[in-house]
Amino acid sequence: MEREVQQLVEMGATVAQARAALKQHKDVMEAAEHIFDGSFDHVVDDDGDVEMTPSERLAPKPRMITPAEDNDDDEAEEDDGGDEDGDDDEYIDYDDYDFEDNPTTSNNAAVDPYAGIFFSKDRREEVIEVEEEPEFVTIPGIKEKVPLLTQGQWMKGCPEGGEQSFLFGLYQQLSEGECPCPHGCGATIQRKKSDFYALFPTFAEYIKHLESIAPRTCARCSRTFCFACGESSNPTSLKRLLGSLEVDCTLFHCSNLQGAVLGVGLAMLEKSFLDDTQDPSASKVNDRSSRKRRKVDAPAPPPAMLPDMHNDDDDDDDVYYPIVIQGKKAKLGTGYAGDAREDMSGHLEAMNAQKAKDQKLSTLLSDIRTFLPSVNRESNIHFDSDFLPHPATLAHLRRRFNFVSSQLLRNDSLTDMSDRSILYFELFLWLETISRHEALASMMAMPIMVVTSVKTVAAKKSSPKGTPRIRERTIIYEGSAGPRELLEAIVIQAQAALKGLEGMKAAEPETQEMSEEQKRMTADEKGKGKDDGAVVSEENKKLLDFCLRIVNTAKAIDRSLVETKGKAFVERLHAGLPKIPATSSLQTDVAPIDAGETEESAMEAYVKWANRVRFEYCDLTVPTPENAPENEQDQTPSYKFYFNNEARMLANSDIPKRSLAIAKELAVLTTNLPVAWNSSVFLRVDETRVDIIKALITGPEGTPYYNGCFLFDVFLGPNYNQSPPSVKYMTTNGGKYRFNPNLYADGKVCLSLLGTWSGPGWIAGKSTLLQVLISIQSMILCEEPYLNEPGWANSGGTPKSLAYSANIRRMVVKTAARPSASIRPYHGTDLLIQMLGNLKAPPEPWADVIRTHFRLKARSVMAQLDKWLADDDGNATVGDGAYTQKAVASGSSNGFAEDVAELKSLLKKLQAGEDLS
């Protein structure tokens, strides 16, 4: 009885309530149901108080997962007791709470139990896990032997102590021992692993197998009971269509069955997902943007990916997660040479293969979702296990489902997700169902624990002869973004795509009072729908519907979380979600980020700030003078933009293919712009003209451009994405400086993707603006720009190359320290544009970005300036150092020291918060 009492206590009941309920109701689930409907609220402990469950009274968290063997328990206890490093004192188990710290908490489900604590990704858990050789059994009706889910596989991937105990208990209960007839006749039935833990070829076959063994009829008394929990059950078998499966309702009799079905089903899902993603042909279907995957928070392959037991014990880390090998880049120019073209053969076959795989995974997800606890079943039929799920259910979801869902939600390509909508729609249904269930909803905010390190543990003793070999490994788990946080990154992409699909907005006319004739015409047209002449292609509508589904899913999840966990829970959850501000004006209220006292703190602050401001919408229009004639005020606006005339010609245009391409582009750019201490890319997009873009790229470390700010104007023309974007380089010191053989003083950018350089060119429908920006950042702003000049590729390290780089360093400092400007007419208005890098008068809309960039990196930049000054060759600064290098006469100065001193002075003022104007 003590075990049943402990189960009820784990669910939130007091000890007194648990004992009283079990005296009247033998079944634990039935007792729990009566406890939580208030039938035992009057029961109190001996001292008259309702006893809360202190965390120390719970079963100790096992830190080692091993198969049950004789004489192993004592050794495990000794190991646990010998832990003197104090880690357990700092461990926070998010499943076990001491509610005494919160006086407002009670058994009332409406109270938020997380009021005093919230989920942090700063977690690290070390667990010893085991792997056993697989066992195979013969199942009637199945041609080949099927593997059994071993205890090690069942529990693998679970770093939570409380969840481990639930998983261990359920596995032991359903895989061994005898199940006595609950009607008192004395008959028993032996349980074996193949009853509940056989991995059938399909999930439907597994369910059919359970339907044949779960409801048992006693051979002695001929009465029916549940083979999973050992309690009496309804002898009538009732088939119901629940979701996508027609299932015998007896499979919903108890939470034990629910835990087994979800555990085995999700193990099948995980294996199927890994089999598909490890297929080399699957990578062919992804477009260029989807091939790039974020490194931050990316989870490792799950613990199911253990090596073959016949391998050596030293193949550890590389099995669990990919190792990114980084090395010094070769000294190359743009990296383009020859007329190479991408091989597109087999693309259609790969797409069809991917669709078949997605259909298979979607069907499997749908079938398993039938057994997911749900309080909102379409059939309006509910079971006890829907309201009181087994404690192991949350463990299954957090381990296996979270792995699959996180891999899908980390997809950087909205286009790829839209093409695989059949799989993603089913994923969204899972997330919505989980968020609607009070017992499961908290996992939407819980960090996903991912494998970061794997080390083999030397076995204490060899396995007995004739028994399966067992291998132990120490697994280190660390927290990463939770499901709702990962979904938010997709929401940001979807919102950007929706903005692109809106097309080019025209200025909304002022609302005027309609005449009687107009009112009559409006009334006559009711129900006909408005025809604005816009053409919506099928592909545009597909992406539009998919983006709306994403946004609506996030809203539905948040609404459900408010109902199940409370408004405070959702507010704290939202506080930690990634955000893309609608306009740059929203940044004015954000407190300045402090660089701290060390370079490490400055790096952390810089990356945090850069991630927040890398992509924003802003107003790039030229204000109309107040005294301008009325006829000029009504004309198409002008923009602070090099391609102003081209943009104005496309005002109010509606080109469906172009809108679709821009929508896809914006979705990628919002969350994938590279930002780092060493180099970053920032974008500003006009609020109403998403084809008007300004880019700022900071020079990469190790190059003569390091920490300089370089500005580009980008226009997505009428034939985008069939043709490349128009790109103009704006950091030319008024058309005087040529910073690179591929960056002309007149602003021309030489790049094969843009059709202005030899090599692989733009591929319609495949190439992206992100590729262009990264190519400029890494291939043009390179370590030895001299090598970018045709015919000079083999001149690395030569005096001319070194002199060229020194000249660029002087130009970078000069444009950063001294005022310089160029004038360009915009629709009759002379607009003075201060060139990029000018700290005194930064160009629009980059003032805050430039000054914050230099303020946070002030210490690093000053050290960099000292080194540059020491390495300077003393030559005069010239607009194009590749052709003219004249040494300065002895005793004279090229002005570099003065420029460095002036820039240092400005940096110190920035650090002190002084005005630079």
N, C-alpha and C positions, 0 to 999 in steps of 0.2 A: 504493500500500500504506500510505502514511503516514496517509491518511484513515481506513482501517480500523483501524490501530493506535490512532489517537486515539479512535475510537469505543469500542474495548475499554478503553482507559484511563479514559474517562468512566464506564464501567460498574463500574470498581473494580479492574481488572487492572493489573499492572505492565507497563512497556514491554517488558521481557524476556519476560514470559509472553505478551504480545500477539503479539510477533514469532514466537515459537516455535509458538504455536497457529496462526497464519496460514500458516506454512510447511506444516503438515500439512492444514489445512482452509481451503479458499478462502472459504467462506461465513462472514461475520462472526458470524452467529447461532450457527452450528454451532461455531465456534471459541470463542465465549463460553460455550456450554453445556459444552464440555470443560474450559474454564478453571475454571468454578465447580463442576464435579463433582470437582475436585482433581487432574485429570490432569497439570497443569503446576505443582503446588505446589513441585516440586523445582527449578524454573527460577529462578535468581537472577541478579542483575546482575554486572558484571565485578568489582566490589569484594566480592562475596560476600553482599551485603545485598539484600533485596527492596526495590526502590525504590518509595516511596510517591509519590502524585501531588500535588505542591505546587500550590496554587491558581494561582500565577503562571505555571505552564507550560500552563495551559489557554488556549484561544483567548480573546482579549480580548472582553469583553462589548460588543456593539454597542449604542450608545445611540440609534441612529437606524434606523427601519425604513422602507426605501424600496425601490421596485421596482428590479431590476437594470437599470442604464442605462450606456452607454458614458461613460467619463471621470468617473463619479460616485464611484468608489471612492477615488480619490486625494483628492477634496475632502472626503469623509467622514473619511478618516484624518487630514487636516489639522485638521478641526474637533475630532476627538477628542483629538488631540495638543495642541491649544491650550487645553484645559480647565485652568484654573489655580485653580479654586475649591476644589479638594481634596475634593469630595464623594465621589469614587470611593474615597478612602482610608477613608472611614467606612462605605462600603456593605458590607453582609453578604449574600452570595448564599447562600441556604439550600439551594441545590442543589449547590453546589461547596464541599467541606470539605477543609481541610488536617488530615488525621488525625494528623500528626506531633505535634500538641499533646496528643494523648491516647495515652499509651503502651500502653494496654490494647486499643486498636482494631486489628483485623486484617481480613482478608477474610472472616472468619467472620461469616455473616449474623446469628448470635445475639447479637453484640455490638451495643449501642446506639450508633450513630454520633453521637447527639445528646447524649451524656453531658456535654459541655462547653458546650453552647449550647442555648437553647430559643427558640421563636418568639415574637417581640414584635410587637405591633401598632403600635409607635412607629417606623414605617417610612414613608419618603417617596421616591418615585421619579419622575423627570422623563424622559419619552421623547418623541421626535418620531415621530409616526405619519402615514401617508399614506392618502389615499383616491383611488381611481381611478374613472373612469366605468365602469359595469357593461358587461360584454360578454355578448352573447347568441349562442347557436349552435343549429343545427337537429340534433336527435337522431332517428334513425330510430324510428318507432313513437310519437313524441310529436307531437301536433297543433301545439302552439305552441312557439316558440323558448324555450329555457330559459336562465337566466342562469348565468354561470360565477362561481365563488368566486375573486375576484381575490387577488393576493398580499397587498394591503393588508388585505382582509377576513380572510384566513387568519391573519395575524399580529397583527391588531388586538387590543388588550386585554392584551398580554403585556409587563409591565414588567421581567421577569427576563432578564438578558443571556444566560445559558446557554440558556434555553428558546428565546429568539429565534433563536439559531444553529441549533438543531435544527429549528425550524419552517421557517426559510429553506431549509435544506439539503433537507428532504423535499419542499417545494413545488417547488423547482428541479428536483430529480431526476425527479419524476413529471409535470411539465408541459412539459418541453422536452428536447431531445437525443434520441439514439438508444439503443435497448436492443439490444445485440448478443446473438446466440444463444450460450448458454454452452457449446454442444457443439463449438465450434471450426469450424463450417462457413463462417463469415464473413458470414452473413446478419444484417441489422439491421432493426429496426422503429422508425419515428419515433414518439415520444411527443408528445401535445398536451394542452392543458389540459382539453379536453372528456372525456378518458379517465377522469380521476379526480376532477375538480373541477366537474362539472356539477351544478347544484342542481335535481334532478328534482322534480316535483310531490309525490311521496311518497318516503319512505325505502325502501319495498319496491321501487319502480321503480329506485331507485339501486342497490340490491343486485342486482337482476336484471341491470342493465346491467353491473355488475362481474363477475358470473358469466359474462357473455358475452365479456369482453375480458381478464380477469386470467389465466386459463390459455391460453397461446398455443401453437400448433403451428407450428414453423418451416416455411416454405414450401420451404426448400431441403433440409433433412435430415429433415423430418417428425417431429422429436422435440419433446416438450412442455417448456415452461419457464414461469416466473412473470414476467409482464409488469411487475410492480411492483418486484421486486428483481433480475431478470435471472438467477436461478439455476434449475437444473433442478427440475422438480416431477413429482409423480405424475400420469400422464396419466389415471388413472381418476377420474371425477367421482362423488362420493358425497354424496348429499343426506341431511341429518340434521335432525331437529327439535331445535333448540337454543333453549330458552326458548320464546318465542312465534313464532319464525321457523323455517321450513324452509330451511336454507342449504346451499349447496355448500361442502363442507369445504375446497376449494381456496382459499377466501377467508381461511383461517387459516394459509396457508402461511408468511407472513413478517410481520415487525413493520411493514414499510412499508405493507402493505395495512391493517393494524390502525390505524396512525396516520392514514391517509387516511380510512378509514371513520368513525372516531370524530370526526375534525375536521369532516368534512362533515355527519355526522349531528347533532352537537351544534350546528352552525351552523343547521341546519334547526329544531332544538328551540328554540334561542334566538329565532329569528324567529317561530316559531309562538307562543311564550309572549308575546312583545312584541305581536304582533298581537291576541292575546286580551285582554291586560291594558289595552291602549290603547283598547279598545272602550268607549265611554261607557256603554252599557247594562249592562256587567258590574258597574258600581258599585252598581246597584240591588239586587243580591242580598245585599250585605253588611249585617249588622245594625249597630246603632248602635255597639256596642263595637268591631266590626271596622273601622269607618271611621277610628277613631283609630289612627294609626301612630306608633310610636316614632321620634323624631328621631335619637337617639343611634345611631351606627354604621350608619344606614340607607344602603345603597349607592346610588349614582347609576345611572341606566340605563346599560347597557354601551356600549362604543365602537361596537357595531354600529349604534347609532342616530345615524349621521352624517346631516347634512342633505343634501338633494338637491344634486347638483353644479351645478345651474343657479342655485342661490341665491347671494347675495352672500357674500363672505368674512367679513363681520363678525357673522354669526349664530353665536356660539360657545357661550358658557356655557349659555344656556338650552336648547340642544339636548341637552346631556349629562346634566344633572341639574336637578330642579325647584328653583326659587328660592322660598323661603318669605318672603313679604313681611310684615313685622311693623310695626305702628304703634301709636300710643297708643290705648287703649280709650276709647270714648266714655263720658261720665259718665252711666251708666244705672243703673236699679235692678235688679230681678231679671231684666229683659229679657223678661218675659212680658206679653203684652197680647192681648186679643181671644180668640176661640174657634177659633183655627186648629187644623187637624187634619192629620196626616201623610197624604199621598197614597199609598195602598198598591196602587194599580192597577198592573198589569203585574208584580207581584212574582213570581207563579207562573211567568210566561213567562221572566223573568230567571233564575230558579232552574233551569228546564229548559235554558236556553241555557248556563248555567254548567256544568251536568252534562255537556252534550255537549262542551264545550270541555275539561273535565277528562278525559273519556274519551279524547278525541283525544290530549291530551298524555301521558296514562298509557300509551296504546298505543305512542306514539312512543318514550317512555322505555324501555318494555319491549323494543321491537325493537332499539334502540341498545345496550341492556345485553347483548344477545347477543354483541356484539363487545368488551365490556369484559373486560380480562384477569381471569380467575377461576381460582383453584386448587381450587374446589369446585363444578364444574359438575354439575347434576342428572343429566345423561346419563352422568356418570363418564367422559367423553371429554376429553382434554386435548391442547392443541397447543403447539408451541414458543413461539408468541407469548403464551400464557398465562403462561409462566414468565419470558420475556425480552421484556417489552413495549418498544415503541419509546420512546425518551426524550421524543418529542413528546406521548406519551399523557398524561403528567402535566400538560403545558402546556395541552392541550385541556381537561382536567378542571378545572384551577384557573381557567381563564378563563371558559369558557362554562357548564359544569355548575355551578360555584360561584355564578355569577350567578343562575341559575334556582333552585337549591336555597336560596340565601340569601334570595331574595324570598319563597319559600314558608315557610321556617323563621322568618321575622320576623313572621309572622301573629300578631296579638295576640288573636285570637278562637279559642278551642278549639272552640267550637260550629261556626264556619265550617270549621275543619279537619276536624272529624268529619263534617260534611255532604259534604266533598270527600275522603273517606277513600280512594276509589279512586286518586286522584292521590298522596296522601300515603303510602299503603302502598307504592306503586312507588318513591317517593323513598326510603323507609326501606330498601328492598331495595338500592338503589344505594349508600347509605351503608354498609350491612353488607358488600357485596361489596368496596368500596374498602378498608375497614378490615381485610379478611382477606388483602389482597395486600401483601407486604412492600415492593414497589417503589412502591406508591401510598398506603399507610396513613399516611405522615407528613403528607399534606395535610389530615387530619382536625384537626391542630393548627395548621397553617399559617394565618397571617392572610389574609383575602380582601382583595386589593388593589382598591380602588374608585376611580373617577374623582372628583376633587375640583375640578379646574380644567382648562379647555380654552382655548387661545389659538391663533389662526391664525398660521402662520409665512409670511413673505413669500417667495415662490418665488425661487430663485437665478436661474432662467431660465425663460422661457415654454416650454410644451410645443411640440415641432415640429408644424408644420401637418399635419393629417390623423391625428395620434396622440391617444389618450385624454388628457384633461386630468387633471393630478394636483394635489392640494391637500395641503399638509403642515400639521400641527397639533402644538403642544406640549401633551402630556397629563401632568398631575400625578396620580400615584396615591398613595393613603395606605392603610395597613393598617387593617382592621376585624376584627371577631370571626370566627374560623374556624368550619367546619362543626360540630365537636363542641360548641363553646361556644354556638352558636345553637341546637343541639338541646337543650342543657341548659335553656334558657329554656322550651322546650315541655315538657320533663320536669317542671319545677317546676309548670307549669300542670296537667299530667296528675295529678301526685301530689295536688295540692289538690282536683281534681275527684273523685278516688278517695276522698278523705277525706269529701267531701260526700255521695258516693253510699253511704257506709257507713250513713247515717242517724243517728238519735240513739242513741248508745250507752247501754245500761243498765249499771249497775255489775255487774261480773262476780261471781257468787256464789262463795263459798269452796268449794273442791273437798272433797267429803266421800266417805268410803268407802261404796260402793254395797252394798246388801243382796244376797243371793243371788237374790231375785226380780227385782230391778232388773237384775242381770247377765244373767239369762235373757232378760228382755225386750229388752235391748240386743243380745244375740246373735241373737234372732229377727228383729230389724229390719235386720240387716246387708244392705246392697245396696239397701234401699228409699230411702235418702236422707233427709235431715232436712227436715222441713216445719215451718218456724217461722212459717208464716202470712203471711210477707211477700210482697207482690205486686211483681214486677219487670216493669215495662212494657217494651215493645219498644224505645222510645226510650232508656230508662235503660240497657238492655243494650247498645245500639249505642254509647253514649258510654263505657260501662264497658270494652267490648272495645277501643275505639280508644285509651283511656288506657293500658290494659295493654300494648297493642302498642307505644306510645311508650316506656314504661318498659323493656319487654323489648328493644327496639331499642337503647337506650342501653347496657344491660347487655351485649348481644351485641357491640356495637362495642368496649366496654372490654375484654371477654375476648379479642377478636381482636387488639386493639392490644397486649395483654400478650404474646400469642404471637408477633406479628410485630415488635414494637418493644421489648418488654421492660417489666418492671414499673416501672422507674424512669421511663421515658417517660410512662406513664399517671399515675403519681403527680404528676409535674410538670405534666402537662396538667390534672389535677383541681384542682391548687392555684390555677389561674387561672379556674376555672369559676364562674359566678354561683351563689350559695347562698341558700336560704331556710331558716333554722334551724327545726327542728321545734317548739321551745318557746323562750320568752324566757329560760329558765334557762341555755340554752347560751351566752348572751351574757356571762355573768358571768366567763368565763375569757378574754375578749378584752381585749387591752391597750387602755387609753384612747387615743383618737386625739388627736394633738397639733395644735393650731390653727396652729402656726408663728408667724413674726414678721410676716407681711404679710397683708393682706386676701385676696390671691389664694390664698395657701396655706390660709387659713382656709376659703375657699369650696370649694377642692378637697377638704379634709378633711371638710367638712360634707356635701357631696354623696356622698362615699364612705361615710360613716357612715350617712346617711339611706337610701341604697339598701340597706344591709345590714339595717337594723332596721325598715323601713317596714311589713313584714307579719310577724307572728309569732303563734304559738299560745301560750296561757298558761292557767293555772288561775284561773278566776274564781269558783269555788265558795266559799261561806262555811264555814269549818271548823266542824265540830260540836264543841261543848265536851266536854272529856274526862269531865266529871262528869254529862253528860246521860243521861237514862234510856235504856235499851236500845231501847225502842219508838220513840224519836225518832231514834236513830242509824240506823235502817233506813229512814227515810222519804226521799222524794225530796229531793235537796240543794237548797239555796237558793244564789242567785248575787248577787255584788256588782254589781247591775244594776238599772236603773230598772224594767225590764219583768220583774222576777223572777217575779211571780205568773203572768203570761202564759206565761213559759217553763216553769214547773213544771207547768202544765196540759198541756203538750205533751210531757212527759217520756215516753220510750220509744215515741213515736208513729212510725208509718211511713206517710208520705204520698208515694207515688212521684213525682208531679208536682213536689211541693215539693222533694224530695231532688235531682231533676234540675236544677231551677232554681238551687238553692244550689250544686250542683257546678259549674255553668257560671259562676256568680258568683264563686266562690272562684278558679277558674282564671284569670279576668281580673284579679282584685284582686291576686294574688300578684306579678305582674310589671308591672302597669300603674298602680299608684298614683303620682301625680305627686310627685316630690321635686326640690327646687331650693333654692338659697340664699334666694330671694325668698319662697317659700311651699311647704309640703309637707303631705302627708296621710299619717298613720300609722294602722294598724289593729292591734287585738288581738282574736283570736278564741279562744273557749274551746276547750280541747283536745278535750272530749267532746261539746260542744254547739255545732256550727258555725253555729247560727242566732243565737247570742249574740255580739254584736260591739260593741266600743268603738272610737270614732274620735277622733283628735286632729288638728286642722287648725291650722297656724300661719298667722297673719294675713299677707296679701300686702303686698308693698312698695308704698308710695304710698297706703296706706289708714290710717285711724286705728287699725286692728287690727294693724299691722305688728309681727311677732315675738311677738305674744301667742299663747298656747296655748289653744285652744277645744275643749272635750270634748263628745262626743255619744254617747249610747247608742242602739244600733240593734238592732232585733229583726225577724227574718225570720219573719213569722207563718204561721199554718196555710194561708193562701191564697196565699202567695208562689209564683210571680211573677204570679199573676192579679191581685193587688192590691199596692200599694206597701208598702215596709217601714215599720215604726213607728220614728220618730226622735224622740229627746228631747234638748234642749239642756241641758247640765249646768253651764255656767259662768254662774251667775246671782248669785254672792255670797250664797248662802243665800236665793235667791228675791227679792233686792232690786234687782238690776240688769237693765235691759232694754238690751242692747247694740245693738239694731237694730230697726227697725219690724217686721222679719220674725222676730226672735228675742225671744220674750216672756220676762218675768221668771219665769213659771211653767214655762219650758222648751219651750213650743210653738214649732215651726218652721213658718213660713209659706212654702210652696213649691208651685207648681202640680203638680210631679211627685208630691208627697205628697197632693194633693187638698185642700190647705189654702190655696190661692191661685188666683186666676183665671189662665187661660191653658192651653196644651197640657198635658194630664194624663198619667197613667201609661198606657202601652200594654202590655197583657199579652203576655208572651213577648218583648218588644222592649226595654222600658226596663230600666235596671240600677241597682244601688246605686252604681256608679262615677259614673253621671250625677248622682245625687243629691249625692254628696260634692263633685264638681267644681262643681255649681251653687251649693252653699253657699259654696265657696271663692271663686268668681269673681263671683257675682251678688249674694250677700247680704253677704259681707265685702268691700264695694266701697269705692271712693274717697270717695263722698259718700252715706253710708247714709241721710241725711235724705230723699233722693229716692225711697227704697223705700216711703215712706208714701203711700197712695192720695191723689191730689189734689195732691201736692207734687212731682210729677215734673219740673215746669218751674222749680223753685226753685234750680237749681244756682248755686253761688257767692254766694247771699244770706247776710246776717248770721246768719239762723236756721240755715242749713245749716252754716256755719262753726262756730257755737257748739255745734251738735249733735255735730260731729266732735271738737271740743275736749273736750267732756264725755266722749265715749267714750275718748279717749286717757287721761284721768285715771282712768277705770274700769279700763282695761287695766293701767295701772301699779299701781293699788291692789290689784287681785286678784293681781298678780304679786309684790308686795312684802310684803303683810301677811296674817297668818293669817285665814282665814275658812272657815266650815264650814257644812254643812247636815246634818241628821240624817234618815235615811229608814229605816223598819223593814223588815227582810228576814226574813220568817217568824219573827217573835217576837224577832229579835236586833237590837238597836240597833247599827247600823254607822255609825261616824263617817267621813264622806267629806270629805277636804280638797278644796276646789275647785281646778279647773284653773288653773295658773299660779302656785300657791303654792310657791315654791322651798323654804320651810322644811319643809313636810310635803306633798309631792306626792301626789296621789291614786293609788291602784292602778289599773292596773299601769304607770303612766306615770313613775315616779320617775326612772329612768335616762334616758328620752327627754327629759323636761323639763330636767333638769340638764345633760345633754350639749348640748342645743339652746342653752341660754343660755351655757354655757361656751365653745363654739366661736364663738358670735356676740357674745361679751362686748364686744369693742372696738366693733363696729358698733352694738350696742344702746346703749352709753354715749353714743356720738355722736348717736344718734337721740334719746335722752332730753334731751340738751342742746338740741336743736332744738325738741323738743316743749315744753320748759319756756320757751324764748324765745318760742314762738308762742302760749302759753297766754293765755286772755282774762281770767283771774283770777276767773271765776265759780265758784260752789260746785259740787261734784260732786253730781248728783242721779240717782236711779235711772232716770228716764226724761227725758232732756234735751229731748225734743221738746215737752214741755208746760210745763215749769217752768224758767226761766232767771233767777235773781236774782243781780244783781251783788253782789260782796262789798264791804263798806264800806271806805273808803280806809284804808290802813295795815294792814288785816287780811290773813289768808292763808287760801287754800282748802285748804291742806295738800298741794298738789301737789309743792312743792319738797321737803318732808319725805319724801314717798313716793319721789321720784326719788333723793334722797340715800340712802335705805335700800336701794333696789334696786341702786344703784351699789355700795354696800358688799357686798351679797350677790354681785354679779357679780365683784368683785375677789377675794372669798374663793374663788369657784369657779375662777378663773384660778390661784390659788395652791394649789389642791387642799385647801383647809381644809373642815372639817365645818361644815355650815350649821345643824345642829340645836341 
